[in-house]
Structure formats: structure tokens, C-alpha cells
Amino acid sequence: MCGIVACITHAGSADPSDLIDALSAGCSFRGPDYQSSVTVTLPQASIYLYASVLHLRGPETTPQPCTVNQTYLLFNGEIYGGLDIHHSQSDTTALATALSQTRSDDEVVGVVGRLRGPFAFVWVDVGGGSVWYCRDCLGRRSLVECEGWLASVGREGWKDVEPGVVWKRDVKSRRTVGYRWGEHKALVKAFGQIAKERVGVHAQEYRALLHNAADKLIHRLRDAIRLRTVAPGGPVSRIAVMFSGGVDCTVLARLLDDVLPDGESVDLVNVAFENLRVAGEGKYDTPDRKTAFQSFKELKRATGRTYRLLLVDVPYAEAQEHRGDVLRLCYPNDTVMDVSIGLAFYFCARGIGRWWSPSEDGEGAKARTEAKVFFSGLGADEQLGGYSRHRAAAGRDDEPEKETEAGTRDHLHAELQLDLDRLPYRNLGRDDRIVSRWGRECRWPFLDEELVGWLCTLPVDIKCVLGQSAKSLQDVLGDDLPGDKIVLRLAAQKLGLPLAAREKKRAVQFGARSARMDEKTSRDKGHDRA
């Protein structure tokens, strides 16, 4: 992982030194293992490049900016496919070499279009007098911009670099052009339109098809996790899971047992906030804390793996003390909801708490997780119908006047498609900025390109059964699994997690109680400016 700062300065421009210092300091937390900068001088401008590196893959830390044949690369991410990488070579070096060998715009776009994995980069081609930059088509790594500046963290008024576009800025003319995924021949998405097909819960083959899909989901999700845990130099550093005890994160924790070496433990990090508006309970007895205890015990029963549950308790005063830092990391996201969610991720990623075990006293010593990689279950709700808006859409489909002649679930399908289409533009950059503040990296197996593409092919009611059809699901399956994310819930049950499979969806800010923490904020709306 890397922190990136790039600044293009033309003759007569204001002195950028103060902002360079501020942005470099903000990005330094992202990469504590190596930091360096270089100024590239072109006839028309000078380009300042700064990188901070968190070493996660390969036998040695790769210095950045990475220089190959009069080109300079700042790379933040991982490459899981699309580029031949020697076992002793880093992703950064492999990409820098491939880009340096290109001779045209189409060849540059072709290299980028083949990449699989989360990334953001800035590449300076001195000979071509151009600066190229890009975020992957799902926007899983942060890169923000403002008038000649590019950085992993920004300021108020900056904007996210649009994901899924390979941008080229000509330094001399100061013109920028973009090559978009789905429009350029070399930029082909691994996913696109989701299937409208519906099997029908009462169809004879429905039960068998659902079970088959659950088995395939386990297999494909396990492969996505394996990609994110094995590197050319061996297993990554100790792994943690952002752990609410819900079905998404518990399935990830369970599948980590299948891919990690024997003897390697997994840290499950659960965060709870002191909320002044909640009385009559223990200060940190939040809904997510209770489900974390339950799912932790279930994981211990289902596997022989050592799981360590880290309880992160956040006093009200401490949350308020750090709120300003969280808001700055959220930019350009700046709503009340962004900060509420950001607070939960911020303290979770800081990873300072106390170990817990189901012993009589229930508490352990104060500790800090050493994990550099945090796994998150984000992406499951969006793709598998886990939100209340999906239930509302299914309800509209149940109204007779809303049905089409073919009886298809148009509103639910449209809502699922909308969630997929806007995934790159929502919160992944924000989450990357917040988690990286502590020199850690967040990974999202549910957003693996191949997995997303496969999920797009599933019939809607294999992914979720909502509305009137949900009432028949128990009779059809002979089970009481909820209908949202049904294929994932069935997969969880097959993995020996029957309790987690039945846990209801809870937004993190309410499960951890990081939202509306006092009477002053009790009437705040999520979309209000923070």
C-alpha cells in the first residue's frame, strides 16, 4: 500500500511548499515502512512526487517513486491478475516496467485495462510530457484531485478521481482526456448488467439451484480470500477482520481458516462506542458487541483455528476528540453518516482494545492488533439484497399494478443494478483513507472482480427472496433462514455457522452506536453536512 502526493507546478504558479508538506504529512501514516520524494523537471513544468510505502507483498520493500526508463510511478494497490509478475518481483516494479515499454496511448490503456485488483496510481511519462492517473473500476483505493494536485488524502473542496477512467494530462497544453471502462476497446469490465431472470421459489428446481449456488459461492469467495492472503513472498502479515458478528464478516473469518497456514491466528476486531443517549445497559453492550460474542463462539466451534476477539471500547470524550481527524479523512465525503461510519472504521482500524475470551471474567489484557491487513464484508449487502431499500423495491413489485406482463421483479432488479453501478462512486475511497490512517490496508473479498461478475449472472431470487415470496421460503427450504442475502446465509449454514446465518442486517453506525451519540446530535439526519 502507498500514500501518494503529486503536484504539477507551472511557471508563475503559487509556491506549493506548504500544501506539499501538509499532504505529505497526511499521507505519511499510510506508509510507515518507506518514504521518499522526487521532483521531475520538464520544459513546461516541474512535477513533485511523494510516496509513503506500507510493505505487504514480496520479499523486500519496493522504493517509490519507482523509476524505469525516464518514467516515474506512484502505485497504491495490489495486482491479482492481468500482468506477469515474477515471484521475486513486486507489483509496483512489474507495472512500472510494463508501462515504460508502451509506445502509444492505446498501449498504456491496454496495460491498465488488463489489471485485476484494487489500485490507484500516478505515472509520469517524461518523454511524452504527460501525467497518467487512474483508480480501478470499483474505486477501491483513494485518489483525490484539485487543480493540478493528486493525492491519497485531500482537503475540503477536493473531489474523488472518477473511478474506471484512465486519465492523461498533457503537461504543456494542460488538457486532460479520459479513457473510460466500457467505452475504450481495451477497457472491458469484468462485470456489467445483472441478470433479470427469476427462478420462482415454488419451482421444482429452486431448492437444488439455490444449494448449488451456495456451494459455488463458498468456492469462489474462498478463492477471492486466498488471492488476498498469499503473496509472492509468502503469507501476508497477520490478518484481522472488521467484526460485527454479522453473516458477511463471519463467513470471511470462517473461510480464512481454509486458506491460512495452520497455526496462524486471526484477529477479530469489534468496536463499541459510549453513547450518552443509551441508558440502562452496560456502557459498551452494543448490538454488534452481543453478536460478536455469539459469532466468535460459533467460529471456535466450527474450526480448530485460533481466533482472537479484540474489543475496542471508545469513550464518548475520545470519540469527540478524534471527530475532526475523521472528518478530514472523509473528505470529499462530508455528511453526518460519513463521519458516523468513519468513526467506527477509524477506531476499529486503530486496533487498540482488550482481548476477550468466554472465560468467567470475560476480559483480557489491554492489547493492540499487529495486523496490517483488515478484511471487510462490504459489498455483500449491495449485491445480494441486504438493505431495506431492496425490501421496499420487492414490495413495489408485489403490487399488482406494478407487475409487468412477464411478472418480472423489475423494481428489485433495478435497485440491485443501481447499487452495483454506484459502488465505485460511494464510500470505498473514504474507507481506504480512514483505515490507512493507521498504517493498515482494507481488503474487500466480496468486491473481487471475478466474484462480482459471477454474482451478476445469478437469478435475482437466488441472491435474495423478499416481499411476498419470502413467506414461502421456509416451507420450500425446510428452514427459517431470512430471505435477504439468502445464498450467503445458506453458505454460512453449510460452513457450520447457523447462528450467524440468521443475524439481521444492522448498519455499522447503529450496531456500534457511533451515530447520534448525544442529545445535541439526536436529530441529525444522515445526509446533513457534518
ABEGO torsion letter per residue (X at the ends): XBBBBBBBBBBGBBBAAAAAAAAAAAAAAABAABBBBBBBBBAABBBBBBBBBBBABEABBBBOBBBBGGBBBBBBEBBABGBBBBAABBAAAAAAAAAAABABAAAAAAAAAABBEBBBBBBBBAAAGBBBBBBBAAGABBBBBBGGBBBABBBBGBBBBBBGBBBBBBAAAGBBBBBBBGABAABBBABBBBBABBAEAABAAAAAAAAAAAAAAAAAAAAAAAAAABBAAEBBBBBBBBBAGBAAAAAAAAAAAAABBBGBBBBBBBBBBBBAABBGBBAABBAAAAAAAAAAAAAAAABABBBBBBBBBBBAAAAAAAAAAAAAAAOABABAAAAAAAAAAAAAAAGBBBBBBABAAGBBBBBBBABABBBBABGAAAAAGABAAAAAAAAAAABAAABBAAGBBAAAAAAAAAAAAAAAABAAAAAAAAAAAAGBBBBBAAABAAAAAAAAABBAAAABBBEAAAAAAAAAAGBABBABGAAAAAAAAAAGBAAAAABBBBBAAAAAGABGABAAAAABBAABBX
